[in-house]
Amino acid sequence: MSWVNAVEVYYRLERDHGRRAADDVVSELRIALDLELPGSARMIETARLKARLPIALGDCFAIATAAAHHLPLLTGDPEILGRRDLPCEVEDLRDS
């Protein structure tokens, strides 16, 4: 998971549930996942995705990160689900 996406998780949690909840969840993410700072190559790949796809920049970071690691992107985002033009597989979390 990219730190860019962890930041998205954090701000949404803080806004909706408070700082303590945001701190707790991001602490758990840091233990469970290898959060990575995107380097210049990943940022360029993200920009290329954003240039051709009508989806949010944060989603492009998630897609580029999953593709770079040859892993499926786990999401419930309808903006991503069902697309056939992504460089990674997508698994629908709504089915879980």
C-alpha positions as CSV (number, residue, x, y, z in Angstrom):
1,M,0.0,0.0,0.0
2,S,1.2,3.5,-0.8
3,W,1.5,6.1,1.9
4,V,-0.6,8.3,-0.5
5,N,-3.5,5.9,0.1
6,A,-2.7,5.6,3.8
7,V,-3.0,9.4,4.0
8,E,-6.5,9.1,2.4
9,V,-7.5,6.6,5.0
10,Y,-6.2,8.8,7.8
11,Y,-8.0,12.0,6.8
12,R,-11.3,10.3,6.2
13,L,-11.1,8.5,9.6
14,E,-10.1,11.7,11.4
15,R,-12.9,13.7,9.8
16,D,-15.5,11.0,10.4
17,H,-14.3,9.4,13.7
18,G,-11.7,11.6,15.2
19,R,-7.9,11.7,15.5
20,R,-7.5,8.8,17.9
21,A,-9.4,6.4,15.5
22,A,-7.2,7.6,12.6
23,D,-4.0,7.2,14.6
24,D,-5.1,3.7,15.7
25,V,-6.0,2.5,12.2
26,V,-2.9,3.8,10.5
27,S,-0.8,2.3,13.3
28,E,-2.4,-1.1,12.5
29,L,-1.8,-0.6,8.8
30,R,1.8,0.1,9.5
31,I,2.1,-3.2,11.3
32,A,0.0,-5.3,8.8
33,L,1.3,-3.8,5.5
34,D,4.5,-2.6,3.9
35,L,3.5,1.1,3.4
36,E,5.7,2.6,0.8
37,L,6.6,6.1,-0.3
38,P,6.3,6.2,-4.0
39,G,9.4,7.0,-5.9
40,S,9.7,9.0,-9.1
41,A,9.1,5.9,-11.3
42,R,5.8,5.1,-9.5
43,M,4.7,8.7,-9.6
44,I,5.3,8.9,-13.3
45,E,3.4,5.7,-13.8
46,T,0.6,7.1,-11.7
47,A,0.5,10.3,-13.8
48,R,0.3,8.2,-16.9
49,L,-2.7,6.3,-15.5
50,K,-4.4,9.6,-14.5
51,A,-3.8,11.0,-18.0
52,R,-5.7,8.1,-19.6
53,L,-8.3,7.2,-17.0
54,P,-11.1,9.3,-15.6
55,I,-10.6,8.3,-12.0
56,A,-9.2,9.9,-8.9
57,L,-5.5,10.5,-8.5
58,G,-5.4,8.5,-5.2
59,D,-7.0,5.5,-7.0
60,C,-4.3,5.8,-9.7
61,F,-1.6,5.5,-6.9
62,A,-3.4,2.4,-5.6
63,I,-3.5,0.9,-9.1
64,A,0.1,1.7,-9.9
65,T,1.2,0.2,-6.6
66,A,-0.7,-3.0,-7.1
67,A,0.6,-3.4,-10.6
68,A,4.2,-2.8,-9.6
69,H,3.9,-5.6,-7.1
70,H,2.0,-7.9,-9.4
71,L,-0.8,-8.0,-6.9
72,P,-4.6,-7.5,-7.3
73,L,-6.1,-4.3,-6.1
74,L,-8.6,-4.9,-3.4
75,T,-11.4,-2.3,-3.6
76,G,-15.1,-1.6,-3.3
77,D,-14.8,1.6,-5.4
78,P,-17.3,1.5,-8.2
79,E,-15.1,3.9,-10.2
80,I,-12.6,1.1,-10.5
81,L,-14.7,-2.1,-10.4
82,G,-15.6,-3.4,-13.8
83,R,-12.8,-1.6,-15.7
84,R,-11.0,-3.8,-18.1
85,D,-8.2,-1.3,-19.0
86,L,-6.2,-1.5,-15.7
87,P,-2.6,-2.9,-15.4
88,C,-3.6,-5.1,-12.5
89,E,-6.4,-7.4,-11.5
90,V,-9.1,-6.0,-9.3
91,E,-10.9,-7.9,-6.5
92,D,-14.3,-6.6,-5.3
93,L,-14.3,-6.1,-1.5
94,R,-18.0,-5.6,-1.5
95,D,-18.3,-9.4,-1.9
96,S,-16.5,-10.0,1.4
